[in-house]
Amino acid sequence: MNRINKPQTKPTHRITLLLAAAAAALTLSACGSGAPAAEPPLAGAAIGGDFALTGSKGETVRWADFAGKYRVVYFGYAFCPDICPTDMQRVAQGLKVLKGQDPDKAAKIQPIFITIDPERDSREVVGEFAAAFSPDIIGLTGTPDQIAATAKAFKVFYAKGEAVPGGGYLVDHSNIVYLFGPAGEPLATLPVDQGADAVAAELDKWVN
């Protein structure tokens, strides 16, 4: 407080006691708080929204189905040669690290993989791809229109890229791993580029 730094010609004993009491109260409050002091970096952002996609067993999966759960969401595609598998592996490893540290907290999180290549990523393909990293990850696909609408709601860019030798093609896309809260609100992005421990630390920071 700036007021404390102002020169005082005749400080009284009462003012000194009040300032000391206030400082002690602030210290106790800080020590006793387990919640993050800062606001989540994505708080209030217009990211996310309802969708109706298809799970690996052919069932319809909606965003509202995850109400009450924290959600880790990643958009990618099963035929991705490098970035997607690396990101997914670090997400899975980060969740495993957190589970070892705090099983109850880890149980509150649902990881979700959504394809941006619905032409090739059938429900069976996304199911196998997600399960290759963790049985806890839900893989989702849909029609091209459904995927386009979902990617737009989640602020994810993607576009069919260049052809590759032997047939097929790459898909250019943003590789962002989102963390959403129990009400579907965006909280933060996960630092998969920094490894599993960093992912676990970020999850631990925002999951209550």
Residue frames relative to the residue before (quaternion, step in Angstrom):
aa qw qx qy qz dx dy dz
M 1.0000 0.0000 0.0000 0.0000 0.00 0.00 0.00
N 0.4905 -0.6803 0.4601 0.2913 3.58 -0.87 0.90
R 0.5906 0.6101 -0.3695 0.3775 3.54 1.07 -0.73
I 0.6298 0.5515 -0.3431 0.4261 3.59 1.00 -0.74
N 0.6942 0.4934 -0.2770 0.4449 3.58 1.07 -0.66
K 0.5230 0.6314 -0.4257 0.3828 3.60 1.22 -0.11
P 0.4999 -0.6517 0.4637 0.3321 3.61 -0.94 0.75
Q 0.1163 -0.7746 0.6197 0.0493 3.53 -1.03 0.87
T 0.3874 -0.7551 0.4817 0.2185 3.55 -0.69 1.07
K 0.8155 0.0638 -0.0116 0.5751 3.60 0.97 -0.78
P 0.0873 -0.8132 0.5738 0.0435 3.64 0.28 1.17
T 0.3049 -0.7624 0.5418 0.1793 3.56 -0.92 0.82
H 0.6389 -0.5272 0.3960 0.3963 3.52 -1.25 0.38
R 0.6305 0.5540 -0.3345 0.4286 3.59 1.03 -0.80
I 0.6587 0.5030 -0.3131 0.4638 3.63 0.90 -0.88
T 0.6327 0.5414 -0.3241 0.4489 3.56 1.00 -0.85
L 0.6697 0.4996 -0.2967 0.4625 3.57 0.95 -0.89
L 0.6475 0.5267 -0.3167 0.4505 3.59 1.00 -0.84
L 0.6596 0.5013 -0.3055 0.4693 3.57 0.97 -0.88
A 0.6473 0.5185 -0.3169 0.4601 3.57 0.98 -0.81
A 0.6524 0.5126 -0.3106 0.4638 3.57 1.01 -0.85
A 0.6490 0.5194 -0.3156 0.4577 3.57 0.99 -0.85
A 0.6516 0.5152 -0.3141 0.4597 3.59 0.96 -0.86
A 0.6491 0.5175 -0.3126 0.4616 3.56 1.01 -0.85
A 0.6496 0.5191 -0.3169 0.4561 3.59 0.99 -0.82
L 0.6464 0.5124 -0.3194 0.4665 3.59 0.98 -0.80
T 0.6428 0.5298 -0.3210 0.4506 3.57 0.99 -0.83
L 0.6697 0.4942 -0.2978 0.4674 3.57 0.92 -0.92
S 0.6365 0.5358 -0.3253 0.4494 3.56 1.02 -0.81
A 0.6720 0.4999 -0.2979 0.4580 3.58 0.93 -0.90
C 0.6784 0.4975 -0.2962 0.4522 3.55 0.97 -0.89
G 0.7296 0.4552 -0.2454 0.4474 3.56 1.02 -0.74
S 0.6075 0.5768 -0.3559 0.4141 3.58 1.21 -0.12
G 0.1851 -0.7963 0.5678 0.0958 3.56 -0.77 1.04
A 0.5934 0.5829 -0.3581 0.4242 3.59 1.24 -0.28
P 0.5725 -0.5900 0.4251 0.3787 3.60 -1.08 0.55
A 0.4522 -0.7050 0.4794 0.2619 3.54 -0.91 0.94
A 0.6974 0.4765 -0.2723 0.4608 3.57 1.03 -0.78
E 0.5085 -0.6094 0.5078 0.3349 3.53 -1.26 0.45
P 0.5796 -0.5824 0.4229 0.3822 3.61 -1.00 0.70
P 0.5604 -0.6604 0.3828 0.3214 3.61 -0.86 0.90
L 0.7421 0.3722 -0.2303 0.5077 3.62 1.10 -0.54
A 0.3090 0.7769 -0.5014 0.2226 3.59 1.24 0.21
G 0.8264 0.2146 -0.1776 0.4894 3.56 -0.85 1.00
A 0.5075 0.6552 -0.4271 0.3616 3.61 1.24 -0.14
A 0.4291 -0.6948 0.5190 0.2524 3.57 -1.10 0.74
I 0.3426 0.7184 -0.5155 0.3176 3.55 0.48 1.27
G 0.7524 0.3424 -0.2732 0.4920 3.55 -0.88 0.96
G 0.2176 0.7668 -0.5865 0.1442 3.51 -1.32 0.11
D 0.6929 -0.5032 0.3234 0.4026 3.52 -1.26 0.33
F 0.0259 0.7719 -0.6351 0.0121 3.54 -1.19 0.62
A 0.1802 -0.7311 0.6394 0.1559 3.54 -1.33 0.21
L 0.0787 0.8094 -0.5684 0.1247 3.56 -0.20 1.35
T 0.5073 -0.6613 0.4752 0.2820 3.56 -1.31 0.03
G 0.3331 -0.7513 0.5432 0.1719 3.54 -0.89 1.02
S 0.7373 -0.4595 0.2822 0.4069 3.56 -1.32 0.18
K 0.7066 0.4224 -0.2615 0.5039 3.60 1.21 -0.41
G 0.6237 -0.5667 0.3317 0.4240 3.55 1.28 0.18
E 0.5082 0.6619 -0.4129 0.3650 3.56 1.29 0.00
T 0.4741 -0.6409 0.5175 0.3111 3.57 -1.19 0.52
V 0.0952 -0.7915 0.6036 0.0120 3.55 -0.83 1.05
R 0.1227 -0.7996 0.5873 0.0255 3.54 -0.82 1.08
W 0.6322 -0.5310 0.4117 0.3859 3.54 -1.25 0.54
A 0.6509 0.5403 -0.3119 0.4326 3.57 1.01 -0.83
D 0.5426 0.6299 -0.4009 0.3849 3.61 1.20 -0.39
F 0.7105 0.4529 -0.2510 0.4766 3.59 1.18 -0.52
A 0.2787 0.7794 -0.5165 0.2192 3.59 1.23 0.32
G 0.7771 0.3036 -0.2525 0.4901 3.55 -0.91 0.97
K 0.6897 0.4206 -0.2690 0.5244 3.57 1.30 -0.18
Y 0.4355 -0.6018 0.5869 0.3221 3.52 -1.24 0.53
R 0.1517 -0.8166 0.5546 0.0507 3.60 -1.00 0.79
V 0.1785 -0.7341 0.6479 0.0972 3.52 -0.98 0.96
V 0.0442 -0.8344 0.5479 -0.0394 3.57 -0.52 1.19
Y 0.0195 0.7877 -0.6135 0.0531 3.54 -0.90 1.03
F 0.2130 -0.7565 0.6083 0.1108 3.56 -1.00 0.91
G 0.2494 0.7541 -0.5769 0.1907 3.58 -0.83 0.98
Y 0.3321 -0.7332 0.5360 0.2545 3.59 -1.13 -0.52
A 0.6095 -0.6323 0.3611 0.3137 3.51 -1.08 0.86
F 0.6971 0.4628 -0.2745 0.4738 3.60 1.11 -0.60
C 0.3703 0.7299 -0.4860 0.3065 3.59 1.29 0.17
P 0.4008 -0.7737 0.4368 0.2234 3.62 -0.65 1.04
D 0.8543 0.1089 -0.0198 0.5079 3.62 1.01 -0.58
I 0.7278 0.4703 -0.2808 0.4126 3.61 0.53 -1.14
C 0.6962 0.4894 -0.2909 0.4372 3.58 0.74 -1.03
P 0.6751 0.4756 -0.3250 0.4608 3.64 0.79 -0.84
T 0.6432 0.5216 -0.3276 0.4548 3.58 1.02 -0.78
D 0.6689 0.4950 -0.3006 0.4660 3.58 0.89 -0.91
M 0.6704 0.5010 -0.3017 0.4566 3.57 0.90 -0.89
Q 0.6303 0.5330 -0.3334 0.4556 3.56 1.02 -0.77
R 0.6891 0.4779 -0.2861 0.4636 3.58 0.94 -0.84
V 0.5871 0.5382 -0.3651 0.4820 3.56 1.15 -0.56
A 0.6814 0.4896 -0.2865 0.4625 3.57 0.85 -0.99
Q 0.6679 0.4918 -0.3037 0.4689 3.58 0.96 -0.84
G 0.6348 0.5314 -0.3298 0.4539 3.58 1.03 -0.78
L 0.6474 0.5015 -0.3117 0.4819 3.57 1.01 -0.80
K 0.6357 0.5260 -0.3262 0.4614 3.58 1.06 -0.74
V 0.6313 0.5185 -0.3282 0.4742 3.58 1.03 -0.79
L 0.6692 0.4932 -0.3044 0.4651 3.58 0.88 -0.91
K 0.6289 0.5423 -0.3353 0.4449 3.58 1.02 -0.78
G 0.6551 0.5067 -0.3088 0.4677 3.55 1.07 -0.71
Q 0.6927 0.4664 -0.2643 0.4825 3.56 1.13 -0.66
D 0.8003 -0.0272 0.0899 0.5922 3.56 0.95 -0.94
P 0.2202 -0.8278 0.5026 0.1170 3.60 0.17 1.27
D 0.6420 0.5345 -0.3327 0.4376 3.59 0.97 -0.79
K 0.6606 0.4956 -0.3065 0.4732 3.57 0.98 -0.82
A 0.6547 0.5185 -0.3125 0.4526 3.59 0.93 -0.86
A 0.6351 0.5539 -0.3236 0.4303 3.58 1.08 -0.71
K 0.6220 0.5538 -0.3359 0.4399 3.58 1.23 -0.32
I 0.6716 0.5208 -0.2710 0.4520 3.59 1.30 -0.25
Q 0.1158 -0.7737 0.6193 0.0664 3.55 -1.01 0.88
P 0.2120 -0.7793 0.5756 0.1279 3.63 -0.53 1.11
I 0.0899 -0.8035 0.5884 -0.0101 3.57 -0.97 0.97
F 0.1301 -0.7613 0.6317 0.0669 3.55 -0.99 0.93
I 0.0699 -0.7937 0.6042 0.0049 3.58 -0.80 1.08
T 0.3726 -0.7473 0.5038 0.2214 3.58 -0.69 1.04
I 0.2083 -0.7352 0.6246 0.1610 3.53 -1.27 0.51
D 0.6548 0.4356 -0.2991 0.5404 3.56 1.33 0.42
P 0.0103 -0.8650 0.5017 0.0035 3.60 0.67 1.08
E 0.5538 0.6205 -0.3994 0.3857 3.60 1.16 -0.41
R 0.7717 0.2939 -0.1617 0.5403 3.60 1.08 -0.70
D 0.7080 0.4590 -0.2637 0.4674 3.58 1.05 -0.72
S 0.1305 -0.7944 0.5928 0.0212 3.53 -0.02 1.35
R 0.6931 -0.4555 0.3303 0.4507 3.58 -1.22 0.12
E 0.6352 0.5206 -0.3353 0.4616 3.59 1.06 -0.71
V 0.6611 0.5198 -0.3064 0.4460 3.57 0.97 -0.89
V 0.6898 0.4573 -0.3019 0.4731 3.62 0.82 -0.90
G 0.6129 0.5513 -0.3511 0.4440 3.57 1.10 -0.64
E 0.6754 0.4811 -0.2866 0.4799 3.57 0.94 -0.90
F 0.6423 0.5333 -0.3245 0.4447 3.56 0.98 -0.86
A 0.6849 0.4790 -0.2890 0.4668 3.59 0.83 -0.97
A 0.6829 0.5046 -0.2885 0.4425 3.58 0.91 -0.93
A 0.5651 0.6065 -0.3859 0.4049 3.59 1.17 -0.47
F 0.7196 0.4075 -0.2424 0.5073 3.60 1.17 -0.50
S 0.7728 -0.1823 0.1268 0.5946 3.57 1.07 -0.72
P 0.4756 -0.6681 0.4826 0.3076 3.60 -0.97 0.73
D 0.6042 0.5817 -0.3454 0.4210 3.57 1.26 -0.28
I 0.6158 0.5659 -0.3484 0.4234 3.59 1.21 -0.42
I 0.2624 -0.7544 0.5856 0.1377 3.56 -0.90 0.98
G 0.1960 -0.7813 0.5843 0.0985 3.57 -0.82 1.02
L 0.0793 -0.8192 0.5681 -0.0021 3.57 -0.86 0.99
T 0.0395 -0.7628 0.6449 0.0253 3.53 -1.18 0.71
G 0.0465 -0.7978 0.6005 0.0264 3.57 -1.27 -0.16
T 0.6703 -0.4252 0.3702 0.4826 3.53 -1.25 -0.29
P 0.6638 -0.4898 0.3592 0.4365 3.61 -1.17 0.31
D 0.6590 0.5023 -0.3164 0.4618 3.60 0.97 -0.77
Q 0.6457 0.5168 -0.3221 0.4607 3.59 0.98 -0.79
I 0.6641 0.4958 -0.2994 0.4728 3.56 0.95 -0.88
A 0.6420 0.5275 -0.3265 0.4506 3.58 0.96 -0.84
A 0.6705 0.4944 -0.2975 0.4664 3.59 0.93 -0.88
T 0.6626 0.5032 -0.3060 0.4627 3.57 0.99 -0.82
A 0.6493 0.5088 -0.3168 0.4682 3.58 0.94 -0.87
K 0.6362 0.5268 -0.3291 0.4576 3.59 0.99 -0.77
A 0.6605 0.5094 -0.3068 0.4583 3.58 0.94 -0.86
F 0.7420 0.3878 -0.2092 0.5053 3.56 1.07 -0.75
K 0.4565 -0.7256 0.4179 0.3009 3.57 1.29 0.33
V 0.4172 0.6860 -0.4740 0.3614 3.56 0.94 0.96
F 0.2620 -0.7582 0.5822 0.1327 3.56 -0.88 1.02
Y 0.1730 0.7603 -0.6229 0.0633 3.56 -1.15 0.65
A 0.0494 0.7786 -0.6235 0.0507 3.54 -1.20 0.58
K 0.5286 -0.6196 0.4718 0.3378 3.56 -1.06 0.75
G 0.2509 -0.8036 0.5305 0.0990 3.54 -0.80 1.09
E 0.8029 -0.3034 0.2241 0.4616 3.51 -1.25 -0.54
A 0.5510 -0.5899 0.4803 0.3430 3.52 -1.27 0.50
V 0.2785 -0.7509 0.5762 0.1630 3.56 -1.18 0.56
P 0.6310 -0.5437 0.3843 0.3982 3.62 -1.14 0.55
G 0.7703 0.3216 -0.2511 0.4901 3.54 -0.94 0.88
G 0.6356 -0.5179 0.3345 0.4648 3.56 1.28 0.03
G 0.6618 0.4935 -0.3724 0.4240 3.53 -1.23 0.29
Y 0.2176 -0.7624 0.5975 0.1199 3.55 -1.31 -0.12
L 0.4267 -0.6498 0.5576 0.2911 3.51 -1.33 0.31
V 0.2388 -0.7377 0.6062 0.1769 3.56 -1.31 0.27
D 0.2933 -0.7386 0.5817 0.1731 3.54 -0.71 1.09
H 0.1798 0.7934 -0.5653 0.1363 3.59 -0.88 0.88
S 0.5229 -0.5981 0.4974 0.3486 3.52 -1.26 0.40
N 0.2069 -0.7831 0.5762 0.1096 3.57 -0.91 0.92
I 0.1859 0.7702 -0.5715 0.2135 3.53 0.16 1.38
V 0.1829 -0.7575 0.6160 0.1147 3.57 -0.94 0.88
Y 0.1773 -0.8152 0.5483 0.0577 3.55 -0.46 1.25
L 0.1673 -0.7199 0.6577 0.1459 3.52 -1.32 0.51
F 0.0892 -0.7894 0.6072 0.0162 3.55 -0.81 1.10
G 0.4868 -0.6776 0.4799 0.2713 3.53 -1.20 0.60
P 0.7592 -0.4150 0.2662 0.4250 3.59 -1.33 0.07
A 0.7003 0.4227 -0.2647 0.5108 3.59 1.18 -0.49
G 0.5937 -0.5876 0.3568 0.4182 3.59 1.27 0.14
E 0.4726 0.6849 -0.4323 0.3475 3.57 1.27 0.21
P 0.4736 -0.6734 0.4770 0.3077 3.62 -0.95 0.78
L 0.1852 -0.8025 0.5617 0.0784 3.56 -0.92 0.93
A 0.7875 -0.1947 0.2103 0.5457 3.58 0.63 -1.11
T 0.3848 -0.6387 0.5847 0.3196 3.53 -1.38 -0.05
L 0.3984 -0.7248 0.5143 0.2267 3.55 -1.12 0.65
P 0.4127 -0.7462 0.4742 0.2190 3.61 -0.85 1.00
V 0.0572 -0.8410 0.5378 0.0170 3.58 0.49 1.16
D 0.5975 0.5817 -0.3593 0.4190 3.58 1.15 -0.52
Q 0.6886 0.4685 -0.2708 0.4827 3.59 1.27 -0.35
G 0.6357 -0.5740 0.3202 0.4047 3.58 1.24 0.08
A 0.7449 -0.4566 0.2844 0.3947 3.51 -1.38 0.27
D 0.6536 0.5250 -0.3296 0.4342 3.59 0.90 -0.84
A 0.6469 0.5089 -0.3164 0.4716 3.57 1.04 -0.77
V 0.6212 0.5273 -0.3332 0.4743 3.58 1.05 -0.75
A 0.6632 0.5048 -0.3025 0.4624 3.58 0.90 -0.93
A 0.6519 0.5227 -0.3146 0.4504 3.58 0.97 -0.85
E 0.6648 0.4955 -0.3073 0.4670 3.58 0.98 -0.83
L 0.6258 0.5213 -0.3291 0.4778 3.57 1.04 -0.73
D 0.6555 0.5220 -0.3000 0.4559 3.55 0.92 -0.95
K 0.6400 0.5622 -0.3157 0.4179 3.56 1.08 -0.74
W 0.8120 0.3092 -0.1283 0.4781 3.58 0.93 -0.90
V 0.6414 0.5015 -0.3407 0.4701 3.60 1.16 -0.36
N 0.1694 -0.8094 0.5584 0.0663 3.56 -0.68 1.11
